[in-house]
Amino acid sequence: MAETLLSIRGLTKAYPGVVANDDVSFDIGRGEIHALLGENGAGKSTLVKMIYGLVQPDRGSMTMNGSGFAPARPSEARRAGVAMVFQHFSLFDALDVAENVALGMETPPPMRDLARQIREVSETYGLPLDPGRTVGTLSAGERQRVEIIRCLLQDPRLLIMDEPTSVLTPQEVGILFETLRKLKGEGVSILYISHKLEEIRALCDTATILRLGKKVATCTPAETTARQLAEMMVGSSFAAPSARDHAKGAVMLKVDGLSLPAPGAFGTPLRGIGFEVRAGEVLGIGGVAGNGQDELLAALSGERLSPASSVLLMGADVSRQGPVARRASGLLAAPEERLGHAAAPNMSLIENGVLTAARRRGLVSGGMISWGRARDFAEEVIKAFDVRTPGPHVAARALSGGNLQKFVVGREILQKPQVLVINQPTWGVDAAAAAAIRQALLDLAGEGAAIVVISQDLDELMEISDRFGALNEGRLSAIRPVADLDIEQIGLMMGGAHDMEVAHVDA
């Protein structure tokens, strides 16, 4: 048994209507990579927030190196040796790397000394960074390096990582794992949160599994299958997604020569994008974050208007139509940013349902909202997609990220679009919920819809896509059948290493 670094005993935290953590106890050993697993709403985020000093427990205690540990704020946790890399990067695009690192330090050294330290630490751990680079010009993988280096400069004893590989290529994941193993060898403990169970099996020494706020199991991931881990998380078995065998129909969405300037100083221009999707088909589009995914969805949804005849919906030119007109014609979209873009944070789930389904589900009549029908629709989404919430009256911001994701995706699927464009459909959701969302997309395709799935999850794209293309710096690779590709080839395509010629529209 490794010497214990952090001991957690009986941590309990309740919010109105829900117990987020219920008498949770476990230990993290020194120099151990310890996974924290659980489905959405299981209590993982609340637990790590208590360790990091963002939330105070109602009951229970923690000890660090045998001494009492009860941080009242993150600065106290950092002084005790706890560092955290959040799922959502907390960086300022307009500042350079060194300036961003300095903002996260209690007492930063002079900038020249800090730049030297960044170079030294980044080279030591195989995470090369130029301290003078503007963050807005960095790839997602490089941005994550900034967050990690900022933590490493604190000389942490415990490093908490929340979904650290969600925006990385397979090659970048390999580099990150080498870094984490090096830290482990130096005695640093790592608390690792991820829904990618094969990564957990490859990397982590121990896993603690939460379900509905309680600890339900501790296991050795390498000796446990991914399916066993997933079933411990949800408390039951679930089926893997499977597509119906069906013929592909007519071309539903055709994009040809789609070029648009970058929407801002740090956006990505779209460069001559072309593809088509047929009824019953799922087209997967991969890419490292920041290579034009958001810009492509905005151009397809109508949020940004494009040159004439560059976007055809069932043969009709919709290039100059906005989102409302495209939705009325059958093209629906679900963006990646669920809170603030796909959903209004302070509006209830009922109101958020009205925002996109007003016409297609008949929620507005004579200019007046039918609140009864709107409530019924929200409840239909909640039931069909197992959204964990006290009810449809709850504000979107009150849901966990994974549960809000399920609501946003379900809201669009239940409107039965002819074409659905969706960015990161299973981002931040647990294995069972991800399987359910993917099955819903496959079922929608089986009913004759054409679906464009933009995702950074390569396993997801391999599982549900018929054909695949990769975005790199706003250019789309040639579209290829998924059956002809493996994960390594897709990773290289995403990185722009080969096969990045602009796609020709398939016949």
Sequence and secondary structure as in RCSB ss.txt:
>XXXX:A:sequence
MAETLLSIRGLTKAYPGVVANDDVSFDIGRGEIHALLGENGAGKSTLVKMIYGLVQPDRGSMTMNGSGFAPARPS
EARRAGVAMVFQHFSLFDALDVAENVALGMETPPPMRDLARQIREVSETYGLPLDPGRTVGTLSAGERQRVEIIR
CLLQDPRLLIMDEPTSVLTPQEVGILFETLRKLKGEGVSILYISHKLEEIRALCDTATILRLGKKVATCTPAETT
ARQLAEMMVGSSFAAPSARDHAKGAVMLKVDGLSLPAPGAFGTPLRGIGFEVRAGEVLGIGGVAGNGQDELLAAL
SGERLSPASSVLLMGADVSRQGPVARRASGLLAAPEERLGHAAAPNMSLIENGVLTAARRRGLVSGGMISWGRAR
DFAEEVIKAFDVRTPGPHVAARALSGGNLQKFVVGREILQKPQVLVINQPTWGVDAAAAAAIRQALLDLAGEGAA
IVVISQDLDELMEISDRFGALNEGRLSAIRPVADLDIEQIGLMMGGAHDMEVAHVDA
>XXXX:A:secstr
   EEEEEEEEEEEETTEEEEEEEEEEEETT EEEEEE TTSSHHHHHHHHTTSS  SEEEEEETTEE   SSHH
HHHHTTEEEE SS    TTSBHHHHHHHT SS   HHHHHHHHHHHHHHTT    TTSBGGGS HHHHHHHHHHH
HHTT  SEEEEESTTTT  HHHHHHHHHHHHHHHHTT EEEEE S HHHHHHH SEEEEEETTEEEEEE GGGS 
HHHHHHHHHTS             SEEEEEEEEEE  SSTT   EEEEEEEEETT EEEEE  TTSSHHHHHHHH
HTSS  STTSEEETTEE TT  HHHHHHHTEEEE S TBTTTB TTSBHHHHHHHHHTTTTT EETTEE HHHHH
HHHHHHHHHTT  SS TTSBGGGS HHHHHHHHHHHHHTT  SEEEEESTTTT  HHHHHHHHHHHHHHHHTT E
EEEE S HHHHHHH SEEEEEETTEE   EEGGG  HHHHHHHHTTSS  S      
